[in-house]
Structure formats: structure tokens, C-alpha cells
């Protein structure tokens, strides 16, 4: 499509992909959507992005990012479910750590959510210092939906773009600056609203004190295994089994809990500084004004080897359901992940966890054991599905009910290869936690150099009532002669105290 052109979108549900070529010196980017009535949002809830991934109506959802030679960030839009007063959905992109002049092959395309057929594609070129772009828009015309290629750039980042459409922002976000009036770009209809006055710049809070890394659980590895520095998590004498698997044995080990296990908590790490109080939302927008409430926070949290821990409690994530998502790319299959359709022989990863509750009960949530859990009763953790075919655009998600934080002692989140690859060599995965009312927490895991078929993603620990997330990234080799025994090895390394039975596999 040429800039300014439009095309009919006859399907009732679409997937909108923002894509670009990765490489040295290329920043990251994030897709977002704004649902508008006469050029403005009705409230901050009409902004869908990485830190607010679901619209209240359920019509628009930020699905997440898939790394690779071409990085893809995805939004799903159920056009049939969009509220009748919404007349336009703006599709935007924001750069993180650079400008759009550093991007190559930036595009947006609209796909049929059912068939995958392409309905529209716009390749954006000629960017220089812009840090945000309106790439396109879905809009209603005489009861039908169309897509228009826009290509309007902003030098003020996601904060400036969002504010121009009526969003109240309390944090400019990573790499962003205080918003300025956006320059009008050729080919884009003139604004139908009065731009808001610039907001007063807040004084940034002092840098938070870095958590001291807590002790590592795994003991020293036996000969032939990768090193596991640190001391083991102390085992305890009183744990009771949480759940037994009723399925007959075959060849795949499955954990069950023996008695006499009650671990003692490790010494809590240093606490970070308290977060600043957000400024008052601007009330200078033209009607329809944003509803009262806390301004939108554009911040993100990345856990790395150098900064591996964060407190969910300190970040305000103390209630609601936190979604844990995993996606990946691999040189072995040429790409794939939980956001996209799997091809024959494509890599099938399973997202799993071990849990220990405050009363000593232990167990697992994973598809291979048919143990999908529950949110309203123990273990307060649920795997939504086992997506083996890729027919689901949302993939597999592990949900944790933070309303029951006091019931958790520790949770170990890991991923296992079920089929499609011999090991994690060449696989880059990104695990993202999406707590409510708090920035998403992202962990990139890569670098396997052995025959590991399992990888530890993160620990969640209840330390004196504070829920702390620690990035791990440990690849786990199966015991010699037992290629499917990686999960058993995880339980041994982290002193979970399971006894194992065999299962049928997925069938």
C-alpha cells in the first residue's frame, strides 16, 4: 500500500503485525493500539500496549513479541466485538533505545485471524529522528471496516503520541522524553482535536537500590553437568502430597510428592527504594475527557544476569491474575512460538511450574501430567491449555492468582521441549510476566551449548510477605541414559522432594 491509501477489511477478526529486521544497532520497538471516538480516547482504558495488554471489551489484545531475524510484535483485533461508539483504532509503534531512522524493513500488516491471509500491508520508509509512529488505522465507514496506511511520525515517543490522543501519562517510558506538539505529516488527515498543553516534568525518583542476588538453590553439579553455584534450598520434614496423577505409567517421569518436606525461607534480600507517587493526571484534554484514575505507566522491567531480581510487591502487583507467557525463535525450525501457527515438526515447548504452598503442600502444573491447576482453589495457578497445533493465537499461558500471595511459598517456572528439537541449542526464548497495574517483566533466555531439553525461567519467592521474582536462565541436562529425565533433574537440583512415576505422554 502507498501512504494514505485504504483497503476494505471484510473479515470479523484480524491479527495486526508490526515487524522489522533485527541486527546490530537496531533498537527494539513496541506495537500499541488506541480506540478512538471522534479522534480521542474515552479513557485511559482505550490504550492497549505492553503494560496494559487487554482492552476491557476484549476486542483488542496485545499478544506479544517474537524475536528472530524479523522481529514481530502482534495485536489481535476482534472487529465484530468492537463497541459501536468506537469509530477508529489507531495502530502505533514506539522505539525503545533509539529512533526509527535506525530501523530496516519496518512494516505493518493486517491478517485474517482464521486463515492467515493478508488483507493489507504498509511498508514504512524515510524515517529519521522519530521515536514513535502512527503506522495505520482501522476505521468504520458505513458500517464496514477499512484499513488506511498512515505513516505519521512523532519525535516525542510513545508518551507524546499517547498524550495527543487523550491518554494521561505518568511515566514517559524507556528512552522517551517529555512530550512536545507532534508535527503534522503529509498524507495524514489533520487532527480533529485540540492538542493538550505540555505536562510539567516530574522530578525522577532516586535510583532504586539493586536487590542483592539471593542465594542460588542448586548445589554443585555432579561430574559432566553444567556448574550450579550456591547452596541448595533447604529441604524440610513435613510436606504433604498435593496431587497424584491417576494415569497409568509408561515411560515419561511425573512428579508426585512424598511426605516430610518443609523448606525454610532464605534470608530476604535488600529492599529497593519506595516508588515515587505519580503526578496528577492532566485535565486539559478536549472532550471526550479521560476518566479519572491513575495515569498510565509506560515503564517496562527487564531482568538480566546483572540485574536478576524485582519485587512484585514493591511494583504494586499485589492482586489479580498475573499472566506468564513464553515465546521463542529457533534456527532449527526457522521460527515459531506460542504466538503463531506451528508447522509440521515445529518446536513444541511446554510451559510448566513446580509450586510449594505456605502449608507445605507441593505439586506441579504442566500439560504432560494433565495437571492444569486452578485459580480459585489450591494451587491458585492455572495452565490455560496445551497448544500443540498452534491453532490458538494466544498460545499457552500460565496464570497466577496474586490475590492468594500469602498462600505461596515458592514457584519455579520452567519450559521443556516436548518435540521438534533435540535440545535448546539455537533457541532464543522470551518469558514475560504481565501483572495487573504494574509494568510487564521481561526475561530473555538464550545461549544453550549442550543437550539440555529443559530451562529454568524464573523463581517466585514469598519473602516475609513480599513476592520476589528472580530470573534464572539455567539450562538443565537430562541424567545420562535418560533423555526425558530433565524434569526429574530439576526437582533434584532445586530440592523439591518429588517422587516420580511414569506417564503415558500427551498421546
Residue pairs with C-beta under 8 A, 6 or more apart in sequence:
1 7
1 120
1 121
1 122
1 149
2 149
3 122
3 149
3 150
3 151
3 186
3 187
4 148
4 149
4 150
4 187
4 188
5 148
5 149
6 146
6 147
6 148
6 149
7 119
7 120
7 146
7 147
8 144
8 145
8 146
9 79
9 110
9 119
9 120
9 138
9 145
9 146
9 147
10 119
10 144
10 145
11 79
11 112
11 113
11 114
11 119
12 78
12 79
12 80
13 76
13 77
13 78
13 79
13 80
13 112
13 113
13 114
14 76
14 77
14 79
14 110
14 111
14 112
14 113
14 119
14 138
15 63
15 74
15 75
15 76
15 77
15 110
15 111
15 112
15 113
15 393
16 31
16 33
16 74
16 75
16 76
16 77
16 91
16 108
16 109
16 110
16 111
16 138
17 72
17 73
17 74
17 108
17 109
17 111
18 29
18 31
18 72
18 73
18 74
18 75
18 91
18 93
18 106
18 107
18 108
18 135
19 70
19 71
19 72
19 73
19 105
19 106
19 107
19 108
19 109
20 26
20 29
20 70
20 71
20 103
20 104
20 105
20 106
20 107
21 69
21 70
21 71
21 103
21 104
21 105
22 67
22 68
22 69
22 70
22 71
23 104
25 98
25 102
26 98
26 102
26 103
26 104
27 95
27 96
27 97
27 98
27 99
27 102
27 103
27 175
28 71
28 95
28 96
28 97
29 71
29 73
29 93
29 94
29 95
29 96
29 100
29 103
29 106
30 49
30 50
30 65
30 73
30 93
30 94
30 96
30 158
31 49
31 62
31 73
31 74
31 75
31 91
31 92
31 93
32 47
32 48
32 49
32 50
32 62
32 75
32 91
32 92
32 93
32 94
32 158
32 162
33 47
33 48
33 49
33 55
33 60
33 62
33 75
33 77
33 89
33 90
33 91
33 92
34 41
34 46
34 47
34 48
34 89
34 90
34 92
34 162
34 165
34 167
35 41
35 42
35 46
35 47
35 48
35 55
35 59
35 60
35 82
35 83
35 86
35 88
35 89
36 46
36 86
36 87
36 88
36 89
36 90
36 165
37 85
37 86
37 87
37 288
38 87
38 192
38 193
38 288
39 88
39 165
39 191
39 192
39 193
40 165
40 166
40 193
40 285
40 286
40 287
40 288
41 47
41 165
41 166
41 167
41 288
41 290
42 85
42 288
42 290
42 291
43 290
43 291
43 293
44 52
44 167
44 168
44 290
44 291
44 293
44 295
44 296
45 52
45 55
45 56
45 291
46 55
46 86
47 162
47 165
47 167
47 296
48 54
48 55
48 60
48 61
48 62
48 75
49 62
49 158
49 298
50 62
50 300
50 440
51 296
51 297
51 298
51 299
51 300
51 439
51 440
52 62
52 296
53 61
53 62
53 63
53 64
53 434
53 440
54 60
54 61
54 62
55 61
57 81
57 82
57 83
58 78
58 81
59 77
59 78
59 79
59 81
59 82
59 83
60 75
60 76
60 77
60 78
60 82
60 89
61 75
61 76
61 394
62 74
62 75
63 74
63 75
63 76
63 339
63 393
63 394
64 73
64 74
64 325
64 327
64 339
64 432
65 71
65 72
65 73
65 74
65 327
65 430
66 72
66 73
66 74
66 327
66 328
66 329
66 335
66 337
66 339
66 340
67 327
67 328
67 329
67 428
67 430
67 444
68 329
68 335
68 428
70 105
72 339
72 340
73 93
74 339
75 91
76 113
76 393
76 394
77 89
77 138
78 113
79 138
79 145
82 89
86 140
87 139
87 140
88 137
88 138
88 139
88 140
89 137
89 138
89 139
90 134
90 137
90 150
90 165
91 108
91 134
91 135
91 136
91 137
91 138
92 132
92 133
92 134
92 135
92 158
92 161
93 100
93 106
93 108
93 132
93 133
93 135
94 131
94 132
94 133
94 157
94 158
94 161
94 173
94 176
95 102
95 103
95 130
95 131
95 132
95 157
95 175
96 173
96 174
96 175
96 300
97 174
97 175
98 131
98 175
99 127
99 128
99 129
99 130
99 131
100 106
100 124
100 127
100 128
100 130
100 131
100 133
100 153
101 127
101 128
101 129
101 130
103 127
105 123
106 123
106 124
106 125
106 127
106 133
107 121
107 122
107 123
107 124
108 121
108 122
108 124
108 135
108 136
109 118
109 120
109 121
109 122
110 118
110 119
110 120
110 121
110 136
110 138
110 147
111 117
111 118
111 119
112 118
112 119
113 393
116 341
119 147
120 136
120 147
120 149
122 135
122 136
122 149
122 150
122 151
124 133
124 135
124 151
127 133
127 153
129 155
130 153
130 154
130 155
131 154
131 155
131 156
131 157
131 158
131 175
131 176
131 177
132 153
132 154
132 156
132 157
132 158
132 160
132 161
133 151
133 152
133 153
133 154
134 150
134 151
134 152
134 154
134 161
134 188
135 149
135 150
135 151
136 147
136 148
136 149
136 150
137 147
137 148
137 150
138 145
138 146
138 147
139 145
139 146
139 147
139 148
140 146
150 187
150 188
151 185
151 187
151 188
152 182
152 184
152 185
152 187
152 188
153 183
153 185
154 160
154 161
154 164
154 182
154 183
155 180
155 182
155 183
156 176
156 177
156 178
156 179
156 180
156 182
157 172
157 173
157 175
157 176
157 177
157 179
158 172
158 173
158 176
158 298
159 169
159 171
159 172
159 173
159 176
159 177
159 178
159 179
159 298
160 176
160 177
160 179
160 180
160 182
161 182
162 169
162 296
162 298
163 169
163 179
163 196
163 199
163 282
164 179
164 181
164 182
164 191
164 195
164 196
166 193
166 196
166 285
166 286
166 288
166 289
166 290
167 290
167 296
168 281
168 282
168 285
168 290
168 295
168 296
169 179
169 199
169 295
169 296
169 297
169 298
170 202
170 278
170 279
170 281
170 294
170 295
170 296
170 297
171 278
171 295
171 297
171 298
171 299
172 178
172 179
172 298
173 298
173 299
173 300
174 298
174 299
174 300
176 298
178 198
178 199
178 201
179 198
179 199
180 198
181 195
181 198
182 195
184 190
184 191
193 285
193 286
194 286
196 282
196 284
196 285
196 286
197 282
197 284
199 279
199 282
200 279
202 276
202 279
204 276
205 273
205 275
205 276
206 273
207 273
208 272
208 273
208 275
209 270
209 271
209 272
209 273
210 270
210 272
210 307
211 269
211 270
211 271
211 272
211 308
211 309
211 310
211 311
211 468
212 269
212 270
213 269
213 308
213 309
213 470
214 266
214 267
214 269
214 309
214 461
214 468
214 470
215 230
215 231
215 266
215 267
216 228
216 229
216 230
216 231
217 230
217 231
217 232
217 233
217 459
217 493
217 494
217 495
218 228
218 229
218 230
218 232
218 474
218 493
218 494
219 228
219 230
219 231
219 232
219 493
220 227
220 228
220 229
221 227
221 228
221 493
224 477
224 480
225 477
226 450
226 474
226 475
226 477
228 474
228 493
232 493
232 494
232 495
233 263
233 266
233 410
233 494
233 495
234 263
234 264
234 495
235 261
235 263
235 495
235 497
236 260
236 261
236 262
236 263
236 264
236 360
237 260
237 261
237 262
238 259
238 260
238 261
238 262
238 360
239 257
239 258
239 259
239 260
239 261
239 262
239 356
239 360
239 361
239 362
239 497
240 257
240 259
240 359
240 360
240 361
241 256
241 257
241 258
241 259
241 361
241 362
241 363
242 257
242 355
242 357
242 361
242 362
242 363
242 378
242 379
243 256
243 257
243 363
243 371
244 256
245 254
245 256
245 369
245 370
245 371
245 501
245 503
247 370
247 503
247 504
248 504
249 501
249 502
249 503
250 502
250 503
250 504
250 505
251 484
251 502
251 505
252 368
252 484
252 502
252 503
252 504
252 505
253 484
253 485
253 487
253 488
253 500
253 501
253 502
253 503
254 364
254 368
254 369
254 500
254 501
254 502
254 503
255 354
255 363
255 364
255 369
255 487
255 488
255 491
255 496
255 498
255 499
255 500
256 498
256 499
256 500
256 501
257 361
257 362
257 363
257 497
257 498
257 499
258 497
258 498
258 499
261 360
261 362
261 496
261 497
262 360
263 356
263 409
263 410
263 495
265 409
265 461
265 462
265 463
265 464
266 461
266 463
268 463
268 464
268 466
268 468
269 309
269 463
269 468
271 311
271 314
271 466
272 311
272 314
274 314
275 314
275 315
275 316
278 294
278 295
278 297
279 295
281 290
281 292
281 293
281 294
281 295
283 289
294 437
297 439
299 439
300 439
300 440
300 442
301 310
301 315
301 439
301 440
301 441
301 442
302 441
302 442
302 443
302 444
303 309
303 310
303 441
303 442
303 443
303 458
303 469
303 470
303 471
304 471
305 471
305 473
308 470
308 471
308 472
309 468
309 469
309 470
309 471
310 441
310 468
310 469
311 466
311 467
311 468
311 469
312 318
312 322
312 402
312 435
312 438
312 460
312 467
312 468
312 469
313 405
313 465
313 466
313 467
313 468
314 466
315 435
315 438
315 439
316 437
316 438
317 402
317 435
317 436
317 437
317 438
317 467
318 402
318 405
319 402
319 403
319 436
320 401
320 402
320 403
320 435
320 436
320 437
321 375
321 399
321 400
321 401
321 402
321 436
322 399
322 400
322 402
322 433
322 434
322 435
322 436
323 397
323 398
323 399
323 433
323 434
324 351
324 397
324 398
324 399
324 400
324 413
324 431
324 432
324 433
324 434
325 338
325 351
325 395
325 397
325 398
325 431
325 432
325 433
325 434
326 337
326 338
326 349
326 351
326 395
326 396
326 415
326 429
326 430
326 431
326 432
326 457
327 337
327 338
327 339
327 395
327 429
327 430
328 336
328 337
328 338
328 347
328 349
328 427
328 428
328 429
328 430
329 335
329 336
329 337
329 427
329 428
330 336
330 347
330 421
330 426
330 427
330 428
331 426
332 347
332 420
332 421
332 425
332 426
332 427
333 343
333 345
333 346
333 347
333 420
333 421
336 342
336 343
336 346
336 347
336 390
336 420
337 395
338 349
338 351
338 387
338 394
338 395
338 396
339 393
339 394
339 395
340 390
341 390
341 391
342 348
342 388
342 389
342 390
343 390
345 419
345 420
346 390
346 420
347 417
347 419
347 420
347 421
347 427
348 388
348 417
348 418
348 419
348 420
349 415
349 416
349 417
349 418
349 429
350 366
350 367
350 368
350 386
350 396
350 415
350 416
350 417
350 418
351 366
351 383
351 396
351 397
351 398
351 413
351 415
352 364
352 365
352 366
352 367
352 368
352 383
352 398
352 413
352 414
352 415
352 416
352 487
353 364
353 365
353 366
353 381
353 398
353 411
353 412
353 413
353 414
354 362
354 363
354 364
354 411
354 412
354 414
354 490
354 491
354 494
354 496
354 498
355 362
355 363
355 364
355 365
355 379
355 381
355 408
355 410
355 411
355 412
356 362
356 408
356 409
356 410
356 411
356 496
357 378
357 379
357 407
357 408
357 409
358 406
358 407
358 408
358 409
358 462
359 407
361 378
361 379
362 496
362 497
362 498
363 371
363 379
364 371
364 498
365 371
365 372
365 373
365 379
365 381
365 382
365 383
365 398
366 383
366 416
366 487
367 383
367 386
367 396
367 506
368 416
368 418
368 503
368 505
368 506
369 503
371 383
372 382
372 383
372 384
373 379
373 380
373 381
373 382
373 383
374 380
374 381
374 382
375 381
375 382
375 399
375 401
376 401
378 407
380 400
380 401
380 403
380 404
380 407
380 408
381 398
381 399
381 400
381 401
381 411
382 398
382 399
382 401
383 396
383 397
383 398
383 399
384 394
384 396
384 397
384 398
384 399
385 392
385 396
386 396
386 506
387 395
387 396
388 418
388 506
398 413
400 411
400 460
402 435
402 436
402 467
405 462
405 465
405 467
406 462
406 465
408 460
408 462
408 467
409 461
409 462
410 459
410 460
410 461
410 462
411 459
411 460
412 456
412 458
412 459
412 490
412 494
412 496
413 431
413 456
413 457
413 458
413 459
413 460
414 454
414 455
414 456
414 457
414 476
414 490
415 429
415 431
415 454
415 455
415 457
416 453
416 454
416 486
416 487
417 423
417 424
417 453
417 454
418 506
421 427
422 451
422 453
423 448
423 450
423 451
423 452
423 453
424 448
424 452
424 453
424 455
424 475
425 448
425 449
425 450
426 448
427 446
427 448
428 444
428 445
428 446
429 444
429 445
429 446
429 455
429 457
430 442
430 443
430 444
430 445
431 442
431 443
431 445
431 457
431 458
432 440
432 441
432 442
432 443
433 440
433 441
433 458
433 469
434 440
435 441
441 469
443 457
443 458
443 471
443 473
445 455
445 457
445 473
447 473
447 475
448 455
448 475
450 475
450 477
451 477
451 478
451 483
452 475
452 476
452 477
452 478
452 486
453 476
453 478
453 483
453 484
453 486
454 475
454 476
454 478
454 486
454 487
454 489
454 490
455 473
455 474
455 475
455 476
456 472
456 473
456 474
456 475
456 476
456 490
456 494
457 471
457 472
457 473
458 469
458 470
458 471
458 472
459 469
459 470
459 472
460 467
460 468
460 469
460 470
461 467
461 468
461 470
462 468
476 486
476 489
476 490
476 493
477 486
477 489
478 484
478 485
478 486
478 489
479 485
479 488
479 489
482 488
488 498
488 500
490 496
491 497
491 498
491 500
